[in-house]
Amino acid sequence: MARPATPADGIAWVTGASSGIGEALVHRLVSQGWRVAVTARRAEALTALAQAHPGQVAVFAADVSDTAAMAQTLSAIERDFGPIALAVLNAGVYLPVDSRRPDPELFRRTFDVNLMGVVNGLAPLIPAMLGRGRGHVLIISSATGFGGMPTAAAYGASKAALINMAESLRIELEPLGLRVQVATPGFVETPAQDDNGFPKPFMISAQRAAQYLTYGLTSGAVELSFPRRFTWMLKALYALPKRLYIPLVRKQTGWDGDHPDWPK
Ligand SMILES: NC(=O)c1ccc[n+]([C@@H]2O[C@H](COP(=O)([O-])OP(=O)(O)OC[C@H]3O[C@@H](n4cnc5c(N)ncnc54)[C@H](OP(=O)(O)O)[C@@H]3O)[C@@H](O)[C@H]2O)c1
């Protein structure tokens, strides 16, 4: 059966490592003895990260939404740096949607990065891991994937898709030796945090999020949900009948008439 990957099994690969949660996670994985391949579009930010950990971090810049580039990236990582034992597919974007004027382009870009970016990593990765009979994949979703939130019509839908997809993968791949986990963080203070004016209860630092993730990687949990008080409250909210939770979310987010974006 699948077990957590260790640095003795190979290297780690983190996408979306040029800032925020991904960058903090790389520092933490290195401190635990991992050698880490890092991917994102901003090569200069990745290079700075690699310079902070000479020999431990290697840069493989790529756009996760490009299927061919991701296949090439995976080959290059495994050829030049080592077999991937642990992959953290973390790259993501939050593009707020104004539901009064749904913009297909915003949905397309969101799904290209958040969903297809993960699929583009999994496509070459899973056969390689199956060939070795082991591997560990962590997909970064979001607590926004639990249910609808204002402005998150595209983001939340893409993150809900990841939660569902991760469960399918876990069902099928665990008996073959691959461990699949999905993370559903609450609010984390990073450049991705938009300025939507919502309250952001229980917001944690990227460093704290990285701690939760590395702890979760060694656990058997399917879903790494944190900070727990917030994500469990959200789960309880979404377990309510829909006719109750919709007005509750509207009230909690200030989307009940006072919000600056609310139609006058
Ligand atoms: N912050 C939160 O409150 C929160 C909560 C739950 C889940 N999350 C999730 O956590 C993950 C990391 O987000 P973050 O908060 O740390 O935000 P962030 O600092 O903006 O990091 C996003 C990362 O994704 C990379 N990325 C974006 N588009 C990419 C593309 N097309 N190709 C390759 N890399 C791309 C960015 O790198 P480049 O721009 O250099 O490409 C960056 O490294 C995301 O999946 C996000 O949805 C965040």
Ligand as a Chemical Component Dictionary entry (heavy atoms), coordinates in Angstrom:
data_LIG
# 
_chem_comp.id                   LIG 
_chem_comp.type                 NON-POLYMER 
_chem_comp.pdbx_formal_charge   0 
_chem_comp.three_letter_code    LIG 
# 
loop_
_chem_comp_atom.comp_id 
_chem_comp_atom.atom_id 
_chem_comp_atom.alt_atom_id 
_chem_comp_atom.type_symbol 
_chem_comp_atom.charge 
_chem_comp_atom.model_Cartn_x 
_chem_comp_atom.model_Cartn_y 
_chem_comp_atom.model_Cartn_z 
_chem_comp_atom.pdbx_ordinal 
LIG N1  N1  N 0  -3.731 32.385 -0.336  1  
LIG C1  C1  C 0  -4.817 31.724 0.056   2  
LIG O1  O1  O 0  -5.632 32.218 0.895   3  
LIG C2  C2  C 0  -5.112 30.354 -0.482  4  
LIG C3  C3  C 0  -6.098 29.596 0.153   5  
LIG C4  C4  C 0  -6.371 28.318 -0.336  6  
LIG C5  C5  C 0  -5.687 27.832 -1.423  7  
LIG N2  N2  N 1  -4.732 28.597 -2.023  8  
LIG C6  C6  C 0  -4.046 28.028 -3.177  9  
LIG O2  O2  O 0  -2.675 27.923 -2.881  10 
LIG C7  C7  C 0  -1.931 27.923 -4.101  11 
LIG C8  C8  C 0  -0.797 28.920 -3.996  12 
LIG O3  O3  O 0  -1.344 30.214 -3.921  13 
LIG P1  P1  P 0  -0.704 31.373 -3.061  14 
LIG O4  O4  O 0  -1.764 31.864 -2.155  15 
LIG O5  O5  O -1 0.601  30.980 -2.503  16 
LIG O6  O6  O 0  -0.556 32.491 -4.185  17 
LIG P2  P2  P 0  0.694  33.099 -4.974  18 
LIG O7  O7  O 0  1.706  33.622 -4.026  19 
LIG O8  O8  O 0  0.106  34.029 -5.982  20 
LIG O9  O9  O 0  1.289  31.834 -5.706  21 
LIG C9  C9  C 0  0.749  31.317 -6.880  22 
LIG C10 C10 C 0  1.850  30.556 -7.567  23 
LIG O10 O10 O 0  1.295  29.948 -8.742  24 
LIG C11 C11 C 0  2.172  30.237 -9.824  25 
LIG N3  N3  N 0  1.455  30.266 -11.093 26 
LIG C12 C12 C 0  0.353  30.979 -11.404 27 
LIG N4  N4  N 0  0.035  30.775 -12.703 28 
LIG C13 C13 C 0  0.964  29.914 -13.188 29 
LIG C14 C14 C 0  1.170  29.335 -14.465 30 
LIG N5  N5  N 0  0.368  29.581 -15.501 31 
LIG N6  N6  N 0  2.235  28.504 -14.622 32 
LIG C15 C15 C 0  3.080  28.243 -13.589 33 
LIG N7  N7  N 0  2.915  28.766 -12.360 34 
LIG C16 C16 C 0  1.869  29.595 -12.180 35 
LIG C17 C17 C 0  2.759  31.599 -9.497  36 
LIG O11 O11 O 0  4.016  31.745 -10.170 37 
LIG P3  P3  P 0  4.299  32.658 -11.452 38 
LIG O12 O12 O 0  3.423  33.851 -11.365 39 
LIG O13 O13 O 0  5.764  32.934 -11.325 40 
LIG O14 O14 O 0  3.994  31.774 -12.622 41 
LIG C18 C18 C 0  2.997  31.468 -7.996  42 
LIG O15 O15 O 0  4.218  30.832 -7.751  43 
LIG C19 C19 C 0  -2.935 28.241 -5.202  44 
LIG O16 O16 O 0  -3.337 27.078 -5.856  45 
LIG C20 C20 C 0  -4.092 28.860 -4.434  46 
LIG O17 O17 O 0  -5.321 28.721 -5.111  47 
LIG C21 C21 C 0  -4.414 29.846 -1.579  48 
# 
loop_
_chem_comp_bond.comp_id 
_chem_comp_bond.atom_id_1 
_chem_comp_bond.atom_id_2 
_chem_comp_bond.value_order 
_chem_comp_bond.pdbx_ordinal 
LIG N1  C1  SING 1  
LIG C1  O1  DOUB 2  
LIG C1  C2  SING 3  
LIG C2  C3  SING 4  
LIG C2  C21 DOUB 5  
LIG C3  C4  DOUB 6  
LIG C4  C5  SING 7  
LIG C5  N2  DOUB 8  
LIG N2  C6  SING 9  
LIG N2  C21 SING 10 
LIG C6  O2  SING 11 
LIG C6  C20 SING 12 
LIG O2  C7  SING 13 
LIG C7  C8  SING 14 
LIG C7  C19 SING 15 
LIG C8  O3  SING 16 
LIG O3  P1  SING 17 
LIG P1  O4  DOUB 18 
LIG P1  O5  SING 19 
LIG P1  O6  SING 20 
LIG O6  P2  SING 21 
LIG P2  O7  DOUB 22 
LIG P2  O8  SING 23 
LIG P2  O9  SING 24 
LIG O9  C9  SING 25 
LIG C9  C10 SING 26 
LIG C10 O10 SING 27 
LIG C10 C18 SING 28 
LIG O10 C11 SING 29 
LIG C11 N3  SING 30 
LIG C11 C17 SING 31 
LIG N3  C12 SING 32 
LIG N3  C16 SING 33 
LIG C12 N4  DOUB 34 
LIG N4  C13 SING 35 
LIG C13 C14 SING 36 
LIG C13 C16 DOUB 37 
LIG C14 N5  SING 38 
LIG C14 N6  DOUB 39 
LIG N6  C15 SING 40 
LIG C15 N7  DOUB 41 
LIG N7  C16 SING 42 
LIG C17 O11 SING 43 
LIG C17 C18 SING 44 
LIG O11 P3  SING 45 
LIG P3  O12 DOUB 46 
LIG P3  O13 SING 47 
LIG P3  O14 SING 48 
LIG C18 O15 SING 49 
LIG C19 O16 SING 50 
LIG C19 C20 SING 51 
LIG C20 O17 SING 52 
# 
